[in-house]
Amino acid sequence: MRDKRKYSEMNKGELAFRLINISFSIIMSLTCFIYFLILIITKEDPTNRKWTTIGMTLLCLIPVVLEFIVKYRLSNMIYLFFNIFVFAAGFTGSVLYVYDKWPDYDKLIHFVFGYVGGIIGMILICKLSDYDSLKPLFICLVCFLVSMGCGALWECFEYLADNLMGQTSQGVPIEIPGGGTIVSLADTIEDLYANLFGAVLFSIHFVLHRITGKNLLMGSIIDDFKRDFQ
């Protein structure tokens, strides 16, 4: 979802919101890059996080690259959700080692990701179809399924990261008799359950918005997504 307006066409509140989003992305990216340099210079990286930090450096800059190079401007609402999730999941969880210090934090992030996955589903609906012509039950079902699909793709990504870059996002490998290691499937299943609960929360939020007819923030989110397709 993009905002086609020029900066001069935004009101003061929208412009301030935009600049805060951009500044936050740049600060996160610079912080990650500095931390990456520290890991390289000191050669002290017991948890093998240098590739995570350089990956986060690039990830944080994606909206900035879209904004100024590709000239594709994300809407403020999508940009905000992107920043919040990247900060919580990538910067705080991976770069600052919170996943290692507090194991339950991983489940919290997967729960939040389940809700965010519902928002991704809403973006697709508003982009590919006429939201107002669709039945609420269909919208709710699509958002739920998109969320669960995103959760499954994320687990595939974690599996690849663990095997290609020596990470432990799906649990610490356990040595087995006779040689070799194995990783328990429990972490993956628990992550998917956490994603499920987040998707259910989004569904409840959407249903309450439609039944009560009140904004409940869901209305503002949907209006923001629909803006460029009306």
N, C-alpha and C positions, 0 to 999 in steps of 0.2 A: 504494500500500500504506500503510495507516494503522495506528497504534498506538492502540487504543481505551482503554488504561489511563489512569487519572488519575495525576498526579505522585505522589500519596501511595501509589500501588500499585507504583511502581518501586523497585527496590533502589538502594542508594547508587551503585553503578557505573553503572547505566542512567541515573540522574538526572544524575550528573556528565557523562556522555557527552552527554546532551540539552542541558545548559546550555552545554557547550563548543560544540556545533553552533550553537546560537542566538547565542551571543556572537560566534562567528566570522562569521556572516552579517551581523550588525549592524555589526561593525568594517569588513568589506569594503565594505558599503553606504555608511557614513559617509566612508570614505577616498575612494571614487569620487565622492561628492557634493562633498567638499572640493576634489578635483582639478578637477571640473567648474566650480566657482566660480572657481578660479584661472585656468582657461582663459578664462572669460567676462570676468573683471576685467582680466587682462593683455592680452587680445585677441591672444595669441600661440598659435596653433593651426595650425602649418604642415601637419600631417598630418590635419586635420579630424577630431579625435577627440572633440569635445565631445558629440556625439550618442551616441557609444559609451559615454562615461563616465556619462551620465545614464541610458542604457539599462541599464548594469551596476548602477547605484544601485538601480533598480527590480527588476531580476532577483534580486539578492541578498536582497531583502526578501520574495520570494514565500513561502518556507517560514514566515517570521515572521508574515506576514499569515494564512496558513492556520492557523497554530498558535493565534493569539490572537483573530483576528477571525472567520474562517470556522469555527473550532473543528474543523479537520481536521488531525490530527496525523500527519505522515509518520513511518514507522518510523525508528529511529536509523540503521539501515544505509543506507536510501535517502537520508536526510538527509546522511549522511557522503559518499556518492558524489556527491551534488549539490554539496556544498561543495568537494570536491576538484576536480571538473571545472570548476566556475565559476571557482575560483581559478586553475587552470592555463590554461584556454582564454580566459576573459574578462578577468580581472583582470591576470594576468601577461602574457598574450599581447597583448591589445588595449590596455588602459589603460597598462601600463608599456612598450609599444612593443617587446616582445621579438620579435614577428613581424617587425618591420622590422629589428631588430638581428641576428637569427639566423633566416634564412629556413627552415632545416630544422626549427625549432621547430613550425611549422605542420603539417608532416608527422607529427611526434611526437604532436601533439594529435589529429590525425585517426586515428592508430593507436590511441591510448587511447580515442577515441570509438567505434571499431569494437568494442572490448571492452565498453565501457559499453552500446553498443547491444544486445549479447547479454544483458546484465543486464536491459535494458528488456523484451526478449523473454521472459525468465524471469518477470518481474513479471506480464506479460500472461497467461502460461500458468497461473501460480498463482492469478491472480484470476478467470480465465474458465473454468478447467477443474480437474479433479482430477489434480494432478501425479502422484500415485502410480499412477494407472490408465493413464498414457500410456507409450508405448514410448520408451526413451532416444533412439533414432534420430530419432523424430518431434520430440521436445523440442529436440534439437540442431539439426535442420533449421529449425524455427520461429525459434529464437534467432538463427541465422545470417541468415535472410531478413529478420527484423526489423532486425537491425543494418545490413544493406545498404540497407534502405528508409530508415532514419534517416539514413544517410550521404547518400543521394540528396536527401532533404528538406533536409538542412543545406546542400548545394550550391545548392539553389533559394533558400534564405534568403540565402546569400552574394551570389547574383546580384541579388536584390532590393535588398539593402543597398548594393551597389555602384552600382546605377542610380538609386536613390531618394535616397541620402544621400551620394553622392560618395565612397564608400570604395574600397579597392583590395584587398579580400580575395581576389579571383580573379586578381590580377596587375595590374601597372601598364599602363594602356592604351598601345598603340603607335600612333604616327601613321602613316598610310598615304598613299602618293602620291595626289594629287588631293583631299586633305582627308579629315577624319574620323579616327576611331581604331578599333582593334580589340584585343580581348583574346585571348591565346592560350588554347586549350583544354587545354594541357599541364598547367596547375596543377590544373584540375578533375579530370582523369584521374588525376594523381598522388595527389590527395587521396582519390579513390575506391579506389585500390590500397592506400593506407595504411589506409583503413577496412576493406578486405578482409582484410588481414593481422591487424588487431585482432580481427575477427570469427572468423578461423581460430584465433587464440590462445585466445579464449573457448571455442570448440568443443573444442579439445584439452584445456583445463583441465576442462571438463565431462566429457569422455570418460574422462580419467584418474581423476576422482572416482568415476564409476560402475564402471569396471573394477576399480580397486583396493579400492573400498568404504571408502576413507579420507576424512576430512573435507576436507582440502586447502583449507580456507576456503570452498570451493564449497558444502559441506554446510551451513555456518553461514548463508551467504547464502540458500540455498533454504529452510532452516527458518524464517528470519526472514520471508520472503515468504509462507510457507504459514500462519503463525501465526493470522491472523484468519479463515482459511477452513476450519479444521478443526472 
